Amino acid sequence: MSSKRTTNQRSPQPINMTIPIYQADAFTEKTFGGNPAAVCSLKEWLPDALMQNIALENNLAETAFIVAENNGYRIRWFTPTVEVDLCGHATLAAAHIFFNHLQYKQKEIGFHSKSGLLKVIRQKNGQLTLDFPCDHFEKATAIPPAIEEGLKIDVTEVYKGRFDYMVVANSQQTVENLQPDFKTLATVKSRGVLVTAPGKESDFVSRCFFPQSGIDEDPVTGSAHTLLTPYWAGTLGRNRLTAIQLSARRGYLDCELSGNRVLMSGYAVTYMKGEIIV
């Protein structure tokens, strides 16, 4: 999830149409776990302001809008406040809806996006595998003071990726016990701040904070794992890793570094289907 602000008109003119909408929980095998995302499959693009208002009304971390285009599909994602350039969990949710509710019969589906072509592969065990571009990172030479102030912990090891800062903590307990000052974190000039550590029941754990994008803590963040995975692959010396995002809803991912791509596998479950009337 990387952010780009859109014009938000809270009362656009009605256009007298119904839009199918689905909601699925991603990176979980059970309802009320993982990260919920709304999915709207459209015949043509709606005005940006209307899509932003739908996302605001849904009040989920992400709403995905998809339109068939050039024998394929294009996907766009909106938080309640901004359009973003990349989102993992809503892409996983969208593929789940296509495979299970929209009669998509192929094993693999591709979505064109602002971050390039994103593929999702349906595995025999029911998992869906996201094929995303790897994020490249470097050690931060100057750590923004708001990171340490906002996280309320001593910060020594910090990296900067394309979208986010990543803080490496010494233990899973440190990550679990975080009680951030989101107002302070929101002043950090990045999409958000990730905090990660070695895991007790997985190779690594994380929590992801995006107050800059209207989401204080994201339940599960696929796009963050395009940075977390190459870091931990290099640190642990292997390319296949298990990950848990330690939000209240918990998210579970199997991750693999494959060249300049990151493969992230997880389950999804349908929560709702209905119609939007606008």
C-alpha positions as CSV (number, residue, x, y, z in Angstrom):
1,M,0.0,0.0,0.0
2,S,1.6,3.3,-1.1
3,S,-0.3,6.5,-1.0
4,K,-1.5,9.1,-3.5
5,R,-4.1,11.6,-2.3
6,T,-7.3,12.0,-4.3
7,T,-9.9,14.7,-4.2
8,N,-12.6,13.6,-1.8
9,Q,-16.0,15.0,-2.4
10,R,-18.2,13.8,0.4
11,S,-21.5,14.4,-1.5
12,P,-21.1,13.6,-5.2
13,Q,-24.1,13.8,-7.5
14,P,-26.0,10.5,-7.6
15,I,-25.6,8.5,-10.8
16,N,-28.5,6.0,-10.3
17,M,-26.7,2.7,-10.6
18,T,-26.0,-0.4,-8.5
19,I,-22.5,-1.8,-8.1
20,P,-21.8,-5.4,-6.9
21,I,-19.6,-5.5,-3.8
22,Y,-17.9,-8.3,-2.0
23,Q,-15.9,-8.4,1.2
24,A,-13.2,-11.0,2.0
25,D,-10.8,-11.5,4.9
26,A,-7.3,-12.0,3.5
27,F,-4.3,-13.9,4.9
28,T,-6.5,-16.0,7.2
29,E,-8.5,-19.2,7.2
30,K,-11.3,-17.9,9.4
31,T,-13.8,-15.1,9.2
32,F,-12.9,-12.1,11.4
33,G,-9.2,-12.8,11.0
34,G,-6.6,-11.4,8.7
35,N,-7.3,-8.1,6.9
36,P,-10.7,-7.3,5.4
37,A,-11.0,-5.8,2.0
38,A,-13.9,-4.8,-0.2
39,V,-13.9,-5.7,-3.9
40,C,-15.9,-4.0,-6.6
41,S,-15.8,-5.5,-10.2
42,L,-16.9,-2.7,-12.6
43,K,-17.8,-2.5,-16.2
44,E,-16.1,0.8,-16.5
45,W,-14.2,3.2,-14.2
46,L,-16.2,5.4,-11.9
47,P,-15.2,9.0,-11.1
48,D,-12.2,9.0,-8.7
49,A,-14.2,11.1,-6.2
50,L,-17.0,8.4,-6.2
51,M,-14.5,5.6,-5.7
52,Q,-12.9,7.5,-2.8
53,N,-16.3,8.0,-1.2
54,I,-17.2,4.4,-1.6
55,A,-13.9,3.5,0.2
56,L,-14.7,6.0,2.9
57,E,-18.1,4.6,3.4
58,N,-16.7,1.0,3.6
59,N,-14.3,2.2,6.2
60,L,-11.9,-0.7,5.6
61,A,-8.2,-0.5,5.2
62,E,-8.7,-1.0,1.4
63,T,-11.3,-1.2,-1.3
64,A,-10.3,-2.6,-4.6
65,F,-11.9,-1.6,-7.9
66,I,-11.3,-3.7,-11.0
67,V,-12.2,-3.2,-14.7
68,A,-11.6,-5.6,-17.6
69,E,-9.0,-4.1,-19.9
70,N,-7.2,-5.4,-23.0
71,N,-8.1,-9.1,-22.4
72,G,-7.0,-8.7,-18.8
73,Y,-7.8,-6.7,-15.7
74,R,-6.7,-3.4,-14.1
75,I,-6.9,-2.9,-10.3
76,R,-6.9,0.2,-8.2
77,W,-7.0,0.5,-4.4
78,F,-8.4,3.1,-2.1
79,T,-8.1,3.6,1.7
80,P,-10.8,5.7,3.3
81,T,-8.6,8.8,2.6
82,V,-6.2,8.1,-0.3
83,E,-5.6,6.0,-3.4
84,V,-2.5,3.8,-3.0
85,D,0.0,2.4,-5.5
86,L,0.3,-1.1,-4.1
87,C,-1.8,-3.3,-1.8
88,G,-1.3,-7.0,-1.2
89,H,-4.2,-8.1,1.0
90,A,-6.8,-6.4,-1.3
91,T,-5.2,-8.1,-4.3
92,L,-5.4,-11.4,-2.6
93,A,-9.1,-10.7,-1.7
94,A,-9.8,-9.7,-5.3
95,A,-8.3,-12.9,-6.7
96,H,-10.3,-14.9,-4.1
97,I,-13.5,-13.3,-5.3
98,F,-12.7,-13.9,-8.9
99,F,-11.9,-17.5,-8.4
100,N,-14.8,-18.3,-6.1
101,H,-17.7,-15.9,-7.1
102,L,-17.0,-14.5,-10.6
103,Q,-16.5,-17.8,-12.5
104,Y,-12.8,-17.2,-13.3
105,K,-11.6,-20.7,-14.3
106,Q,-7.9,-20.2,-14.9
107,K,-5.2,-21.2,-12.3
108,E,-3.6,-17.8,-12.5
109,I,-5.0,-14.2,-12.8
110,G,-3.1,-11.1,-13.5
111,F,-4.0,-7.5,-12.5
112,H,-2.3,-4.5,-14.2
113,S,-1.6,-1.7,-11.7
114,K,0.4,1.3,-10.9
115,S,3.1,-1.0,-9.6
116,G,3.1,-3.2,-12.8
117,L,1.6,-6.6,-13.5
118,L,0.6,-8.4,-10.3
119,K,-0.1,-12.2,-10.6
120,V,-2.1,-14.4,-8.2
121,I,-1.8,-18.1,-8.5
122,R,-4.3,-20.6,-7.1
123,Q,-2.6,-23.5,-5.4
124,K,-4.0,-27.0,-5.0
125,N,-4.1,-26.6,-1.2
126,G,-6.4,-23.6,-1.5
127,Q,-3.8,-21.0,-0.8
128,L,-3.4,-18.0,-3.1
129,T,0.1,-16.9,-4.0
130,L,0.8,-13.2,-4.8
131,D,3.7,-12.5,-7.2
132,F,4.9,-9.0,-6.4
133,P,8.0,-6.9,-7.2
134,C,10.7,-7.0,-4.5
135,D,11.3,-3.8,-2.6
136,H,14.9,-2.6,-2.4
137,F,16.1,-1.0,0.8
138,E,19.1,0.6,2.4
139,K,20.1,1.4,6.0
140,A,18.8,4.8,7.1
141,T,21.7,7.2,7.6
142,A,19.5,9.6,9.5
143,I,16.7,8.2,11.6
144,P,13.7,10.6,11.8
145,P,13.3,11.5,15.5
146,A,9.5,11.0,15.1
147,I,10.1,7.2,14.6
148,E,11.6,6.7,18.1
149,E,9.3,9.2,19.7
150,G,6.2,7.7,18.0
151,L,7.1,4.1,18.8
152,K,8.3,4.9,22.3
153,I,11.2,2.5,22.2
154,D,15.0,2.8,21.6
155,V,15.6,2.6,17.9
156,T,19.0,1.7,16.5
157,E,18.5,-0.5,13.3
158,V,16.3,1.3,10.7
159,Y,16.0,0.7,7.0
160,K,14.2,2.7,4.2
161,G,12.4,1.0,1.4
162,R,10.5,2.4,-1.5
163,F,7.5,3.2,0.6
164,D,8.2,2.6,4.3
165,Y,10.7,2.8,7.1
166,M,11.5,-0.6,8.7
167,V,12.6,-0.8,12.3
168,V,14.2,-4.0,13.5
169,A,13.5,-4.8,17.1
170,N,15.2,-7.3,19.3
171,S,12.3,-9.6,20.2
172,Q,8.7,-10.5,19.3
173,Q,7.7,-9.3,22.8
174,T,8.9,-5.8,22.0
175,V,6.8,-5.8,18.8
176,E,3.7,-7.2,20.7
177,N,4.0,-4.5,23.4
178,L,4.2,-1.5,21.2
179,Q,1.7,1.3,22.0
180,P,2.6,3.9,19.4
181,D,1.8,7.6,19.4
182,F,0.1,7.7,16.0
183,K,-0.1,11.5,15.9
184,T,3.7,11.6,16.1
185,L,4.2,8.7,13.6
186,A,2.0,10.5,11.1
187,T,4.7,13.2,10.8
188,V,7.2,10.7,9.4
189,K,7.7,11.4,5.7
190,S,7.0,7.9,4.3
191,R,3.9,5.8,3.6
192,G,4.3,4.2,7.1
193,V,6.6,2.5,9.6
194,L,7.1,-1.2,9.9
195,V,8.4,-2.9,13.1
196,T,9.8,-6.4,12.8
197,A,11.7,-9.0,14.9
198,P,12.5,-12.7,15.0
199,G,9.4,-14.8,15.7
200,K,8.7,-17.4,18.3
201,E,6.3,-19.4,16.1
202,S,7.4,-18.1,12.7
203,D,10.6,-16.9,11.2
204,F,9.7,-13.3,11.7
205,V,6.9,-11.1,12.9
206,S,5.8,-7.6,12.3
207,R,3.4,-4.8,13.0
208,C,2.6,-2.1,10.4
209,F,1.6,1.5,11.1
210,F,0.2,3.9,8.4
211,P,-1.4,6.9,10.1
212,Q,-0.2,9.0,7.1
213,S,-2.7,7.0,4.9
214,G,-5.6,7.1,7.4
215,I,-4.8,3.6,8.9
216,D,-3.2,3.7,12.3
217,E,-2.4,0.0,12.3
218,D,-3.0,-2.3,9.3
219,P,-4.1,-5.8,10.3
220,V,-2.1,-7.6,7.6
221,T,0.1,-5.8,4.9
222,G,1.1,-7.9,1.9
223,S,3.0,-5.0,0.3
224,A,5.1,-4.6,3.5
225,H,6.4,-8.1,3.1
226,T,8.0,-7.2,-0.2
227,L,10.5,-5.3,2.1
228,L,10.4,-7.6,5.1
229,T,11.0,-10.8,3.1
230,P,14.3,-9.8,1.4
231,Y,15.6,-8.4,4.7
232,W,14.9,-11.6,6.6
233,A,16.0,-13.8,3.7
234,G,19.4,-12.1,3.9
235,T,19.5,-12.1,7.7
236,L,18.5,-15.8,8.1
237,G,20.3,-17.1,4.9
238,R,17.3,-18.7,3.3
239,N,14.6,-17.7,0.8
240,R,11.5,-19.5,2.2
241,L,10.1,-18.0,5.3
242,T,7.0,-18.0,7.5
243,A,5.6,-14.7,8.9
244,I,2.9,-13.6,11.3
245,Q,1.7,-10.0,11.4
246,L,0.8,-9.4,15.1
247,S,-2.3,-7.2,14.8
248,A,-5.3,-8.0,16.9
249,R,-6.7,-9.9,13.9
250,R,-3.4,-11.7,13.1
251,G,-2.3,-12.6,9.6
252,Y,-0.3,-15.6,8.4
253,L,2.0,-15.6,5.3
254,D,4.3,-18.0,3.6
255,C,7.0,-15.9,1.9
256,E,9.6,-16.7,-0.7
257,L,12.3,-14.5,-2.2
258,S,12.5,-15.4,-5.9
259,G,15.0,-13.2,-7.7
260,N,13.6,-9.7,-7.9
261,R,10.1,-11.0,-6.9
262,V,8.5,-11.8,-3.6
263,L,5.9,-14.7,-3.5
264,M,3.5,-14.4,-0.6
265,S,1.0,-17.2,0.0
266,G,-2.1,-17.1,2.2
267,Y,-5.8,-18.0,2.5
268,A,-8.9,-15.8,2.2
269,V,-12.5,-16.3,3.2
270,T,-15.6,-14.5,1.9
271,Y,-17.5,-12.4,4.5
272,M,-20.1,-10.6,2.5
273,K,-21.6,-10.0,-1.0
274,G,-24.2,-7.3,-1.9
275,E,-24.9,-4.2,-3.9
276,I,-24.0,-0.5,-3.6
277,I,-26.7,1.9,-4.6
278,V,-25.5,5.3,-5.8
